[in-house]
Every structure is written in C-alpha cells, then in structure tokens.
Amino acid sequence: MIDSEIIKELLKEMGENLNILAKLREMSLKEFLADPKNSKAAERCLQINIQCFLDICHHIIAGNNWARPRDNREAIEIIARHKIISEKFLKIILPMAGLRNILVHEYIKVNPAIIYRHLKRLQDFSQFQKYILAYLKKPA
C-alpha cells in the first residue's frame, strides 16, 4: 500500500532543497566557484533530491506490488512503464541515477563546474513533483 504521507514528506524535502539550489543557480559560474561552500551545498542538495526522487519511485513500486527493480535506473523505467511519468520525461530524468552514484561514491572526483551545470536543470525535479502529485490525486 502506498503511504501518500511518506511521499508528500519526500516531496517537501525536495522543495526545500530546490529553494536552496535555485539561490545557488542565480550566481554566475565565477561566483559559484569562488567559494567551495557553494558547490558542497549544491552537491548535497542534489544528492538528497535525487535520493528522494528514487525513494518515491521505489515506494510506489513496492506499494503497488510491482516487480522489484534490479537498480535505481530500472525503478525509474518501471515508473514510466506504468505511465506515472512520460517516456519523454524518462529520457530526461534517467541520468539522475548515475549522477546520484557519482555524488555518493565518487564524491572526490566531482567537478564543481559540472555541478553548476546541473543547477540549470532544476525544472526536472519540479516536473517530477508535478507527475507524482498528479499520480497521488488519481483514485485508487
């Protein structure tokens, strides 16, 4: 069974992080790179948002008793297969699973300029939130 309160809590966390990321996005690249705190904050907020996104996918899959995904990429694909997100959006958002792995496992190698580039894609998180809210409104 899907617990919409858990999903709403994860969406709330995403929203709070998006606010922080949006402020960082307002900086020029030069300003962003001038203080390591900027890239560290952005990395962490991106990591948490991606994890929230993935946790929502896994929660919906488990709550519907759908086949358990082998990995995070497949979890996103399952959500698309069940029309919770569009196929077009799947292609846009699928690389997030790889970014999460880099942020978690290869954090020493993260290039702050690449993190800054990801700040230009915050609308992807907002779009995901819209898809999930629409899904939660559907009758069971």
N, C-alpha and C positions, 0 to 999 in steps of 0.2 A: 504494500500500500504506500502511496506517495504521501509524504507529510509536507503539505504546502508551506507550513511554518518554517521548516528547515530550509526549503528553497527560498522563501522570502528573506530569511536571515542572511543567506549567502548572497542574494541579490543586493541586499542593503550594504553588506560589506563591499561588494563590487562598486556600488555607487559612491561610497566614502572614498575608496581608492581612486576612482575616476576623477573625483574633485581634486585630489592631490596631484594626480597626473596631468590634469588639464592646466593647473597652475605652472607646472614644470614645462609643459608644452609651449606656454607663452614666451618662454625665454628663447633667445637666439641660441644657436649651437655654441657660439663662443661663450656666452654667459653660462650655459648649461655645463660646459666642460671646465669652466674656471674653478668650480667648487665640487670636489668629489662627493659631497653630501647629496648633490642633485642626482647624480647617476645612481648612487646607492639607494636613495629613496625611490627613484623610478624603478630600479630593478626589483626591489622588494614589493612595491605596489603591483607591478606587472605580474610577478610570480604569484602573489596572493590572488589576483584577479583570474589568472589562468587556472589556478587550483580550484577556485570557487566554481568557475565555468565547468571544469572537469568533474568536480564533485556533484554538481547539478545533473550532468549527463548520467553519471553512474547511479545517482539516486533515482532518477526517472526510470532507468533501465531495470534496476532492482525492484522498484515499486510496481512495475508492470510485469515482472517475472519474464522479461525478455532474456534471450541468450546472453550469458555473461561475456563481455568483450575480453579479448586477449590483452589489449593495451588501451591506452588513452585515445589513440587515433581511431581505433575501432569503435570506441564508445561514442565518439563524435559522429562517425559514419552511421551507427545504429540510430542515433537521434535523427539524422537526416532521412534514413530509410523509413522511419515511422512518421515522416512529414512534420516533425516538430520544428526543424529548420529546413530551409530550402536547399536544394542541390547546389544552387549558385553560391549561397552563403557557406555551404560546406567547404567549397574550394577556397574560399577566402579565409575561413577560420581554422581549417585543418592544421596549418603550420604552427598554430599556437601550442600544440602538444610538443612539438620539437623545441620551441622557444622555452617552454617550461623545463624541459630536460636540461637545456643549456644553463638556465638560471640556477637550477638545483644542483646539477652535477659538474658543470664546467665553469662555475662562477668566477674562477680566477682568470679565465680566458675572455670574459665578456668585455667587448669593446663599447665604451660609453657612447660613442658616436652612433653605433647601431641601436643602442637603447633609445637614444634620442629619436632616431628614425621611427621606432615603434610608437612613439608618442603621437605621431601623425595618424595613427590607426585606431585611436580610442573609440571611434564610432563603431568599430566591430564589437566591442563589449556592449555598447548601448544597444546595438541591433540584436545581439544575443538576448539581452534583458527583455526586449520587446517580444521576441519569439517565445520566451519562457512565460512571460506574463499572459500572453495570448493562450498558450497551452493550459495554464492554470485556470483560465476562465471557461475553458470548454467543459461541458457536462461530462461527468464520469461514465 
